[in-house]
Structure formats: C-alpha cells, structure tokens
Amino acid sequence: MVADKIREIVYRRKESISIDKEYSNNFNQEIRNPNKIPLSEAIKKKKGISIISEIKPASPTLGDIKKNINVKETVKLMENSDVVGLSILTEPYFFSGSYENLKIAVQNTNIPCLMKDFVVDPVQFYIANQLGATNILLINAIENQILAEYYELAIKYNLEPLIEIHDRKEIEDLKYLFNIGFSPKLIGVNNRNLNTLEINLNTSKEIIPILRNEFGENIQIISESGINSHNDINHLLSYGANAFLIGSSIMQSTDIIKKILQLKGEI
C-alpha cells in the first residue's frame, strides 16, 4: 500500500504519458551509449563521501523549493562541490521537473546523471537514453509486478537502474532479480515511508545491513531522503551506506557549495 498522494502522482503520470510519447518523436531511433560512467562505478572510485546532489524544484510535501532554477549554473556549482553524481527530477506536476532540465544537466557536466521520475511506461527509458542519462530510477513499490521487465528495458537502453525500496519486504523482489540472472549494482533505500510520507533515517539503519548481508560488497547502496547534516551522513555510513542522495536540504540552501561541503564535513 502507498499513500493517496503517491497513488495520485502515479495516476497522473500514467494519464499524461501521451505527452512523453509525443516528446519522444523528437529523437532518432538509435540507442545511445552514454559518454559517462554510471553511478555505481563513480561511487566505487570515489574517495571520501559520495553525495548525489538533486535538482529538485518542488515536492508534494514542501511545495515550491526553488523557482526559476538556472540549471546550468546549479549543475556547475554541484560539480564544483565534488559530488559523485546528479539526480534530475523530470516529473512535471508535483516536483516541477522537466526533460529540459535533464537535457541541460547532461550537456553541462561530466559526472553521472540519474533521471528521477515515476517510471510507468517504456517511453521514459527511451527518452532518458536519448537525453544522455546514465541512470534511471525504478521505484519498486509502485511497479514491483514488472520490475524484471523494467530492469531489462533499462539495460537495453544503456541505463543503469537505481532500484529503490522502502521496507525489508521488498528485498524479496531484489532476490528474484538475482535469481533470474540479473545483477543489480545500485540499490536505494528511501527513508520516506510511502504509507505515511514521514521520514525516518532508521529505515536505512534497519535495511542496509540486511542488503549488505544478502548481496555482499558488489552492490552500491544509496540512502535517500531526510539527510540534512554531516552527522546524518556519519550515522548512515556506520550502517553501510555507500552514497547519499540529497535534494531538499541542498536546494533550500542559499549557498549550494557551502551546504555540500558542510554535508561532507569539509567545513
């Protein structure tokens, strides 16, 4: 079960997918090879704390976070802060994201770019590939019945999937992927409860050690949502997190570089 707001977002995304299909007509039919390494490789190579910084104009819980974002400038600030990758919201109705934001981000950075959306149709994989994303978010709780199909689509389109889970029961869906021959390299643990929309970092504390025990050291585990300070990051590192996806606290800051450096404990 998910909260009514999540169901509303997913319904609206499915309802509007014809717009995405029309947008996809702008591209050719060739599957692109990304010219950047994917997030899992970047995290493995990274020395120090790995932060995936998010371009997030709004959210259902916070409303408008930052209007009229200069994406090119924001991307440069984030890259200059030595983040390991970028997450770009493309969901237009509740997060004020766009494919244009993803396009600008990809064109103005050399680090991995995750397309973050509620993925409900194959056309979204095609668009992510054509725009040059290295990674795509798959939220297991909303489409777990076709997770294997979507995982395969991601690989077809040269996109490394970030599979997001929210509770320990979803680990069985990950096991199924391994059992049928897939090898997920990137798993996200979202600290937001999709039933209540409340955030609790103890979600990562509970789930990450189980993931590590089950799947070993070859997977990169990302803790997502509610990370506001260097203390939060240290807490999550102690439970085995490899990286941290941070959106709201960075976007709400008046000084992006300073905030990211504070999160990493460098100032």
Secondary structure, DSSP 8 states (H G I E B T S, - for coil): ---HHHHHHHHHHHHTHHHHHHHHTTS-S-----SS--HHHHHHH--S--EEEEE-SEETTTEESSSS--HHHHHHHHHHTT-SEEEEE---SSS---HHHHHHHHHT-SS-EEEES---SHHHHHHHHHHT-SEEEEEHHHHGGGHHHHHHHHHHTT-EEEEEE-SGGGHHHHHHHHHTT----EEEEE-B-TTT--B-THHHHHHHHHHHHHHGGGSEEEEES---SHHHHHHHHTTT--EEEE-HHHHT-S-HHHHHHHHTT--
